[in-house]
Amino acid sequence: MKSPRHPRYARHRFPAEVISHAVWLYFRFPLSLRMVEEMLAARGILVSHETV
């Protein structure tokens, strides 16, 4: 059974935790979107920089 999703992220492909972590990385550190993509890939989350 799928876990319930927050209504704000209802139509998004990734769980709210992944989205919020990518946004946190981008705004907390001076990183480019491609660097955020690489950091998530190192943790096993495959996204493109356009998705981030």
CHARMM-style PDB file with segment names, atoms N, HN, CA, C and O in Angstrom:
ATOM      1  N   MET     1       0.835  -1.174   0.000  1.00  0.00      PROA
ATOM      2  CA  MET     1       0.000   0.000   0.000  1.00  0.00      PROA
ATOM      3  C   MET     1       0.884   1.244   0.000  1.00  0.00      PROA
ATOM      4  O   MET     1       1.862   1.310   0.745  1.00  0.00      PROA
ATOM      5  N   LYS     2       0.550   2.217  -0.822  1.00  0.00      PROA
ATOM      6  HN  LYS     2      -0.245   2.163  -1.427  1.00  0.00      PROA
ATOM      7  CA  LYS     2       1.318   3.445  -0.899  1.00  0.00      PROA
ATOM      8  C   LYS     2       1.060   4.307   0.323  1.00  0.00      PROA
ATOM      9  O   LYS     2      -0.039   4.326   0.878  1.00  0.00      PROA
ATOM     10  N   SER     3       2.108   5.025   0.729  1.00  0.00      PROA
ATOM     11  HN  SER     3       3.000   5.011   0.279  1.00  0.00      PROA
ATOM     12  CA  SER     3       1.926   5.941   1.851  1.00  0.00      PROA
ATOM     13  C   SER     3       1.167   7.173   1.361  1.00  0.00      PROA
ATOM     14  O   SER     3       1.323   7.569   0.206  1.00  0.00      PROA
ATOM     15  N   PRO     4       0.350   7.785   2.219  1.00  0.00      PROA
ATOM     16  CA  PRO     4      -0.402   8.965   1.786  1.00  0.00      PROA
ATOM     17  C   PRO     4       0.541  10.122   1.511  1.00  0.00      PROA
ATOM     18  O   PRO     4       1.553  10.295   2.191  1.00  0.00      PROA
ATOM     19  N   ARG     5       0.199  10.900   0.521  1.00  0.00      PROA
ATOM     20  HN  ARG     5      -0.623  10.760  -0.031  1.00  0.00      PROA
ATOM     21  CA  ARG     5       1.031  12.035   0.130  1.00  0.00      PROA
ATOM     22  C   ARG     5       0.399  13.330   0.607  1.00  0.00      PROA
ATOM     23  O   ARG     5      -0.819  13.439   0.752  1.00  0.00      PROA
ATOM     24  N   HSD     6       1.241  14.284   0.842  1.00  0.00      PROA
ATOM     25  HN  HSD     6       2.230  14.196   0.724  1.00  0.00      PROA
ATOM     26  CA  HSD     6       0.761  15.607   1.206  1.00  0.00      PROA
ATOM     27  C   HSD     6       0.045  16.176  -0.020  1.00  0.00      PROA
ATOM     28  O   HSD     6       0.538  16.014  -1.136  1.00  0.00      PROA
ATOM     29  N   PRO     7      -1.103  16.836   0.152  1.00  0.00      PROA
ATOM     30  CA  PRO     7      -1.847  17.361  -1.004  1.00  0.00      PROA
ATOM     31  C   PRO     7      -1.030  18.317  -1.871  1.00  0.00      PROA
ATOM     32  O   PRO     7      -1.263  18.414  -3.076  1.00  0.00      PROA
ATOM     33  N   ARG     8      -0.080  19.021  -1.269  1.00  0.00      PROA
ATOM     34  HN  ARG     8       0.110  18.942  -0.290  1.00  0.00      PROA
ATOM     35  CA  ARG     8       0.731  19.965  -2.035  1.00  0.00      PROA
ATOM     36  C   ARG     8       1.589  19.242  -3.080  1.00  0.00      PROA
ATOM     37  O   ARG     8       1.908  19.814  -4.123  1.00  0.00      PROA
ATOM     38  N   TYR     9       1.958  17.997  -2.805  1.00  0.00      PROA
ATOM     39  HN  TYR     9       1.699  17.532  -1.958  1.00  0.00      PROA
ATOM     40  CA  TYR     9       2.813  17.233  -3.724  1.00  0.00      PROA
ATOM     41  C   TYR     9       2.039  16.125  -4.431  1.00  0.00      PROA
ATOM     42  O   TYR     9       2.645  15.154  -4.884  1.00  0.00      PROA
ATOM     43  N   ALA    10       0.747  16.242  -4.536  1.00  0.00      PROA
ATOM     44  HN  ALA    10       0.254  17.031  -4.168  1.00  0.00      PROA
ATOM     45  CA  ALA    10      -0.103  15.176  -5.064  1.00  0.00      PROA
ATOM     46  C   ALA    10       0.251  14.779  -6.495  1.00  0.00      PROA
ATOM     47  O   ALA    10       0.219  13.592  -6.823  1.00  0.00      PROA
ATOM     48  N   ARG    11       0.583  15.731  -7.345  1.00  0.00      PROA
ATOM     49  HN  ARG    11       0.609  16.694  -7.078  1.00  0.00      PROA
ATOM     50  CA  ARG    11       0.842  15.409  -8.748  1.00  0.00      PROA
ATOM     51  C   ARG    11       2.324  15.351  -9.087  1.00  0.00      PROA
ATOM     52  O   ARG    11       2.680  15.310 -10.265  1.00  0.00      PROA
ATOM     53  N   HSD    12       3.187  15.346  -8.092  1.00  0.00      PROA
ATOM     54  HN  HSD    12       2.898  15.379  -7.136  1.00  0.00      PROA
ATOM     55  CA  HSD    12       4.618  15.295  -8.343  1.00  0.00      PROA
ATOM     56  C   HSD    12       5.100  13.846  -8.400  1.00  0.00      PROA
ATOM     57  O   HSD    12       4.504  12.944  -7.813  1.00  0.00      PROA
ATOM     58  N   ARG    13       6.183  13.661  -9.118  1.00  0.00      PROA
ATOM     59  HN  ARG    13       6.668  14.394  -9.595  1.00  0.00      PROA
ATOM     60  CA  ARG    13       6.713  12.316  -9.335  1.00  0.00      PROA
ATOM     61  C   ARG    13       7.439  11.769  -8.117  1.00  0.00      PROA
ATOM     62  O   ARG    13       7.423  10.561  -7.876  1.00  0.00      PROA
ATOM     63  N   PHE    14       8.079  12.648  -7.343  1.00  0.00      PROA
ATOM     64  HN  PHE    14       8.092  13.629  -7.538  1.00  0.00      PROA
ATOM     65  CA  PHE    14       8.899  12.222  -6.223  1.00  0.00      PROA
ATOM     66  C   PHE    14       8.206  12.522  -4.900  1.00  0.00      PROA
ATOM     67  O   PHE    14       7.379  13.430  -4.820  1.00  0.00      PROA
ATOM     68  N   PRO    15       8.543  11.759  -3.864  1.00  0.00      PROA
ATOM     69  CA  PRO    15       7.952  12.012  -2.535  1.00  0.00      PROA
ATOM     70  C   PRO    15       8.347  13.387  -1.997  1.00  0.00      PROA
ATOM     71  O   PRO    15       9.345  13.970  -2.418  1.00  0.00      PROA
ATOM     72  N   ALA    16       7.563  13.881  -1.081  1.00  0.00      PROA
ATOM     73  HN  ALA    16       6.752  13.407  -0.739  1.00  0.00      PROA
ATOM     74  CA  ALA    16       7.793  15.203  -0.508  1.00  0.00      PROA
ATOM     75  C   ALA    16       9.164  15.301   0.154  1.00  0.00      PROA
ATOM     76  O   ALA    16       9.780  16.366   0.124  1.00  0.00      PROA
ATOM     77  N   GLU    17       9.651  14.222   0.747  1.00  0.00      PROA
ATOM     78  HN  GLU    17       9.150  13.357   0.771  1.00  0.00      PROA
ATOM     79  CA  GLU    17      10.956  14.248   1.410  1.00  0.00      PROA
ATOM     80  C   GLU    17      12.080  14.517   0.413  1.00  0.00      PROA
ATOM     81  O   GLU    17      13.011  15.265   0.713  1.00  0.00      PROA
ATOM     82  N   VAL    18      11.998  13.917  -0.759  1.00  0.00      PROA
ATOM     83  HN  VAL    18      11.243  13.309  -1.002  1.00  0.00      PROA
ATOM     84  CA  VAL    18      13.034  14.111  -1.784  1.00  0.00      PROA
ATOM     85  C   VAL    18      12.980  15.544  -2.306  1.00  0.00      PROA
ATOM     86  O   VAL    18      14.015  16.189  -2.475  1.00  0.00      PROA
ATOM     87  N   ILE    19      11.779  16.034  -2.559  1.00  0.00      PROA
ATOM     88  HN  ILE    19      10.938  15.510  -2.423  1.00  0.00      PROA
ATOM     89  CA  ILE    19      11.622  17.401  -3.066  1.00  0.00      PROA
ATOM     90  C   ILE    19      12.153  18.405  -2.052  1.00  0.00      PROA
ATOM     91  O   ILE    19      12.901  19.316  -2.407  1.00  0.00      PROA
ATOM     92  N   SER    20      11.770  18.238  -0.798  1.00  0.00      PROA
ATOM     93  HN  SER    20      11.162  17.498  -0.510  1.00  0.00      PROA
ATOM     94  CA  SER    20      12.205  19.203   0.212  1.00  0.00      PROA
ATOM     95  C   SER    20      13.715  19.128   0.440  1.00  0.00      PROA
ATOM     96  O   SER    20      14.341  20.152   0.715  1.00  0.00      PROA
ATOM     97  N   HSD    21      14.309  17.947   0.333  1.00  0.00      PROA
ATOM     98  HN  HSD    21      13.801  17.115   0.110  1.00  0.00      PROA
ATOM     99  CA  HSD    21      15.758  17.828   0.497  1.00  0.00      PROA
ATOM    100  C   HSD    21      16.493  18.521  -0.655  1.00  0.00      PROA
ATOM    101  O   HSD    21      17.491  19.205  -0.428  1.00  0.00      PROA
ATOM    102  N   ALA    22      16.008  18.351  -1.878  1.00  0.00      PROA
ATOM    103  HN  ALA    22      15.197  17.795  -2.063  1.00  0.00      PROA
ATOM    104  CA  ALA    22      16.642  19.005  -3.024  1.00  0.00      PROA
ATOM    105  C   ALA    22      16.535  20.524  -2.912  1.00  0.00      PROA
ATOM    106  O   ALA    22      17.497  21.238  -3.197  1.00  0.00      PROA
ATOM    107  N   VAL    23      15.379  21.013  -2.503  1.00  0.00      PROA
ATOM    108  HN  VAL    23      14.598  20.433  -2.271  1.00  0.00      PROA
ATOM    109  CA  VAL    23      15.204  22.458  -2.334  1.00  0.00      PROA
ATOM    110  C   VAL    23      16.101  22.971  -1.221  1.00  0.00      PROA
ATOM    111  O   VAL    23      16.702  24.037  -1.354  1.00  0.00      PROA
ATOM    112  N   TRP    24      16.200  22.230  -0.125  1.00  0.00      PROA
ATOM    113  HN  TRP    24      15.712  21.364  -0.016  1.00  0.00      PROA
ATOM    114  CA  TRP    24      17.069  22.623   0.991  1.00  0.00      PROA
ATOM    115  C   TRP    24      18.528  22.703   0.539  1.00  0.00      PROA
ATOM    116  O   TRP    24      19.221  23.670   0.857  1.00  0.00      PROA
ATOM    117  N   LEU    25      18.996  21.704  -0.192  1.00  0.00      PROA
ATOM    118  HN  LEU    25      18.434  20.919  -0.451  1.00  0.00      PROA
ATOM    119  CA  LEU    25      20.379  21.721  -0.682  1.00  0.00      PROA
ATOM    120  C   LEU    25      20.637  22.942  -1.562  1.00  0.00      PROA
ATOM    121  O   LEU    25      21.663  23.611  -1.439  1.00  0.00      PROA
ATOM    122  N   TYR    26      19.681  23.216  -2.451  1.00  0.00      PROA
ATOM    123  HN  TYR    26      18.848  22.672  -2.551  1.00  0.00      PROA
ATOM    124  CA  TYR    26      19.859  24.305  -3.408  1.00  0.00      PROA
ATOM    125  C   TYR    26      19.928  25.661  -2.707  1.00  0.00      PROA
ATOM    126  O   TYR    26      20.756  26.497  -3.067  1.00  0.00      PROA
ATOM    127  N   PHE    27      19.073  25.887  -1.717  1.00  0.00      PROA
ATOM    128  HN  PHE    27      18.400  25.207  -1.425  1.00  0.00      PROA
ATOM    129  CA  PHE    27      19.040  27.188  -1.063  1.00  0.00      PROA
ATOM    130  C   PHE    27      20.017  27.318   0.103  1.00  0.00      PROA
ATOM    131  O   PHE    27      20.450  28.427   0.417  1.00  0.00      PROA
ATOM    132  N   ARG    28      20.369  26.219   0.742  1.00  0.00      PROA
ATOM    133  HN  ARG    28      20.017  25.318   0.487  1.00  0.00      PROA
ATOM    134  CA  ARG    28      21.259  26.284   1.906  1.00  0.00      PROA
ATOM    135  C   ARG    28      22.720  26.460   1.507  1.00  0.00      PROA
ATOM    136  O   ARG    28      23.476  27.157   2.184  1.00  0.00      PROA
ATOM    137  N   PHE    29      23.106  25.834   0.419  1.00  0.00      PROA
ATOM    138  HN  PHE    29      22.492  25.269  -0.132  1.00  0.00      PROA
ATOM    139  CA  PHE    29      24.498  25.865  -0.024  1.00  0.00      PROA
ATOM    140  C   PHE    29      24.569  26.504  -1.410  1.00  0.00      PROA
ATOM    141  O   PHE    29      23.602  26.433  -2.168  1.00  0.00      PROA
ATOM    142  N   PRO    30      25.693  27.124  -1.749  1.00  0.00      PROA
ATOM    143  CA  PRO    30      25.822  27.737  -3.080  1.00  0.00      PROA
ATOM    144  C   PRO    30      26.087  26.665  -4.147  1.00  0.00      PROA
ATOM    145  O   PRO    30      27.201  26.545  -4.657  1.00  0.00      PROA
ATOM    146  N   LEU    31      25.067  25.906  -4.466  1.00  0.00      PROA
ATOM    147  HN  LEU    31      24.162  26.004  -4.051  1.00  0.00      PROA
ATOM    148  CA  LEU    31      25.196  24.808  -5.426  1.00  0.00      PROA
ATOM    149  C   LEU    31      24.393  25.104  -6.685  1.00  0.00      PROA
ATOM    150  O   LEU    31      23.371  25.789  -6.647  1.00  0.00      PROA
ATOM    151  N   SER    32      24.876  24.576  -7.786  1.00  0.00      PROA
ATOM    152  HN  SER    32      25.706  24.020  -7.816  1.00  0.00      PROA
ATOM    153  CA  SER    32      24.096  24.641  -9.022  1.00  0.00      PROA
ATOM    154  C   SER    32      23.094  23.492  -9.024  1.00  0.00      PROA
ATOM    155  O   SER    32      23.200  22.559  -8.229  1.00  0.00      PROA
ATOM    156  N   LEU    33      22.137  23.571  -9.913  1.00  0.00      PROA
ATOM    157  HN  LEU    33      22.051  24.330 -10.559  1.00  0.00      PROA
ATOM    158  CA  LEU    33      21.149  22.498 -10.008  1.00  0.00      PROA
ATOM    159  C   LEU    33      21.801  21.184 -10.421  1.00  0.00      PROA
ATOM    160  O   LEU    33      21.365  20.114  -9.996  1.00  0.00      PROA
ATOM    161  N   ARG    34      22.827  21.259 -11.237  1.00  0.00      PROA
ATOM    162  HN  ARG    34      23.181  22.128 -11.582  1.00  0.00      PROA
ATOM    163  CA  ARG    34      23.531  20.036 -11.645  1.00  0.00      PROA
ATOM    164  C   ARG    34      24.274  19.406 -10.473  1.00  0.00      PROA
ATOM    165  O   ARG    34      24.359  18.181 -10.381  1.00  0.00      PROA
ATOM    166  N   MET    35      24.812  20.228  -9.580  1.00  0.00      PROA
ATOM    167  HN  MET    35      24.743  21.223  -9.655  1.00  0.00      PROA
ATOM    168  CA  MET    35      25.486  19.681  -8.402  1.00  0.00      PROA
ATOM    169  C   MET    35      24.478  19.019  -7.460  1.00  0.00      PROA
ATOM    170  O   MET    35      24.766  17.978  -6.868  1.00  0.00      PROA
ATOM    171  N   VAL    36      23.308  19.622  -7.326  1.00  0.00      PROA
ATOM    172  HN  VAL    36      23.075  20.468  -7.806  1.00  0.00      PROA
ATOM    173  CA  VAL    36      22.259  19.000  -6.513  1.00  0.00      PROA
ATOM    174  C   VAL    36      21.868  17.664  -7.128  1.00  0.00      PROA
ATOM    175  O   VAL    36      21.673  16.680  -6.415  1.00  0.00      PROA
ATOM    176  N   GLU    37      21.754  17.629  -8.460  1.00  0.00      PROA
ATOM    177  HN  GLU    37      21.913  18.429  -9.040  1.00  0.00      PROA
ATOM    178  CA  GLU    37      21.451  16.378  -9.165  1.00  0.00      PROA
ATOM    179  C   GLU    37      22.504  15.314  -8.853  1.00  0.00      PROA
ATOM    180  O   GLU    37      22.153  14.166  -8.579  1.00  0.00      PROA
ATOM    181  N   GLU    38      23.782  15.676  -8.890  1.00  0.00      PROA
ATOM    182  HN  GLU    38      24.067  16.608  -9.113  1.00  0.00      PROA
ATOM    183  CA  GLU    38      24.858  14.729  -8.606  1.00  0.00      PROA
ATOM    184  C   GLU    38      24.833  14.253  -7.156  1.00  0.00      PROA
ATOM    185  O   GLU    38      25.095  13.081  -6.886  1.00  0.00      PROA
ATOM    186  N   MET    39      24.524  15.144  -6.229  1.00  0.00      PROA
ATOM    187  HN  MET    39      24.311  16.096  -6.448  1.00  0.00      PROA
ATOM    188  CA  MET    39      24.473  14.756  -4.815  1.00  0.00      PROA
ATOM    189  C   MET    39      23.318  13.787  -4.559  1.00  0.00      PROA
ATOM    190  O   MET    39      23.467  12.831  -3.798  1.00  0.00      PROA
ATOM    191  N   LEU    40      22.184  14.026  -5.182  1.00  0.00      PROA
ATOM    192  HN  LEU    40      22.062  14.803  -5.800  1.00  0.00      PROA
ATOM    193  CA  LEU    40      21.061  13.102  -5.030  1.00  0.00      PROA
ATOM    194  C   LEU    40      21.374  11.764  -5.700  1.00  0.00      PROA
ATOM    195  O   LEU    40      20.995  10.711  -5.187  1.00  0.00      PROA
ATOM    196  N   ALA    41      22.061  11.799  -6.838  1.00  0.00      PROA
ATOM    197  HN  ALA    41      22.368  12.654  -7.255  1.00  0.00      PROA
ATOM    198  CA  ALA    41      22.437  10.560  -7.523  1.00  0.00      PROA
ATOM    199  C   ALA    41      23.378   9.729  -6.657  1.00  0.00      PROA
ATOM    200  O   ALA    41      23.307   8.500  -6.666  1.00  0.00      PROA
ATOM    201  N   ALA    42      24.249  10.384  -5.916  1.00  0.00      PROA
ATOM    202  HN  ALA    42      24.306  11.383  -5.908  1.00  0.00      PROA
ATOM    203  CA  ALA    42      25.159   9.664  -5.022  1.00  0.00      PROA
ATOM    204  C   ALA    42      24.395   8.944  -3.916  1.00  0.00      PROA
ATOM    205  O   ALA    42      24.882   7.963  -3.352  1.00  0.00      PROA
ATOM    206  N   ARG    43      23.209   9.430  -3.612  1.00  0.00      PROA
ATOM    207  HN  ARG    43      22.814  10.227  -4.070  1.00  0.00      PROA
ATOM    208  CA  ARG    43      22.356   8.793  -2.595  1.00  0.00      PROA
ATOM    209  C   ARG    43      21.351   7.830  -3.209  1.00  0.00      PROA
ATOM    210  O   ARG    43      20.494   7.293  -2.507  1.00  0.00      PROA
ATOM    211  N   GLY    44      21.453   7.605  -4.529  1.00  0.00      PROA
ATOM    212  HN  GLY    44      22.149   8.041  -5.099  1.00  0.00      PROA
ATOM    213  CA  GLY    44      20.584   6.636  -5.185  1.00  0.00      PROA
ATOM    214  C   GLY    44      19.284   7.199  -5.706  1.00  0.00      PROA
ATOM    215  O   GLY    44      18.383   6.437  -6.057  1.00  0.00      PROA
ATOM    216  N   ILE    45      19.159   8.529  -5.768  1.00  0.00      PROA
ATOM    217  HN  ILE    45      19.891   9.148  -5.483  1.00  0.00      PROA
ATOM    218  CA  ILE    45      17.941   9.163  -6.273  1.00  0.00      PROA
ATOM    219  C   ILE    45      18.275   9.756  -7.633  1.00  0.00      PROA
ATOM    220  O   ILE    45      19.027  10.727  -7.721  1.00  0.00      PROA
ATOM    221  N   LEU    46      17.728   9.184  -8.679  1.00  0.00      PROA
ATOM    222  HN  LEU    46      17.117   8.395  -8.607  1.00  0.00      PROA
ATOM    223  CA  LEU    46      18.049   9.615 -10.031  1.00  0.00      PROA
ATOM    224  C   LEU    46      17.042  10.649 -10.507  1.00  0.00      PROA
ATOM    225  O   LEU    46      15.878  10.336 -10.755  1.00  0.00      PROA
ATOM    226  N   VAL    47      17.506  11.878 -10.629  1.00  0.00      PROA
ATOM    227  HN  VAL    47      18.452  12.132 -10.428  1.00  0.00      PROA
ATOM    228  CA  VAL    47      16.698  12.984 -11.141  1.00  0.00      PROA
ATOM    229  C   VAL    47      17.546  13.768 -12.126  1.00  0.00      PROA
ATOM    230  O   VAL    47      18.772  13.658 -12.112  1.00  0.00      PROA
ATOM    231  N   SER    48      16.921  14.547 -12.968  1.00  0.00      PROA
ATOM    232  HN  SER    48      15.925  14.637 -12.980  1.00  0.00      PROA
ATOM    233  CA  SER    48      17.669  15.422 -13.857  1.00  0.00      PROA
ATOM    234  C   SER    48      17.701  16.818 -13.242  1.00  0.00      PROA
ATOM    235  O   SER    48      16.918  17.124 -12.343  1.00  0.00      PROA
ATOM    236  N   HSD    49      18.601  17.657 -13.724  1.00  0.00      PROA
ATOM    237  HN  HSD    49      19.238  17.409 -14.454  1.00  0.00      PROA
ATOM    238  CA  HSD    49      18.681  18.999 -13.160  1.00  0.00      PROA
ATOM    239  C   HSD    49      17.423  19.802 -13.486  1.00  0.00      PROA
ATOM    240  O   HSD    49      17.082  20.735 -12.759  1.00  0.00      PROA
ATOM    241  N   GLU    50      16.726  19.447 -14.575  1.00  0.00      PROA
ATOM    242  HN  GLU    50      17.003  18.688 -15.165  1.00  0.00      PROA
ATOM    243  CA  GLU    50      15.460  20.108 -14.885  1.00  0.00      PROA
ATOM    244  C   GLU    50      14.404  19.778 -13.843  1.00  0.00      PROA
ATOM    245  O   GLU    50      13.574  20.625 -13.511  1.00  0.00      PROA
ATOM    246  N   THR    51      14.427  18.565 -13.329  1.00  0.00      PROA
ATOM    247  HN  THR    51      15.101  17.877 -13.599  1.00  0.00      PROA
ATOM    248  CA  THR    51      13.484  18.167 -12.298  1.00  0.00      PROA
ATOM    249  C   THR    51      13.723  18.914 -11.013  1.00  0.00      PROA
ATOM    250  O   THR    51      12.779  19.317 -10.333  1.00  0.00      PROA
ATOM    251  N   VAL    52      14.993  19.100 -10.676  1.00  0.00      PROA
ATOM    252  HN  VAL    52      15.759  18.773 -11.229  1.00  0.00      PROA
ATOM    253  CA  VAL    52      15.336  19.820  -9.445  1.00  0.00      PROA
ATOM    254  C   VAL    52      14.925  21.260  -9.624  1.00  0.00      PROA
ATOM    255  OT1 VAL    52      15.112  22.073  -8.719  1.00  0.00      PROA
TER     256      VAL     52
END
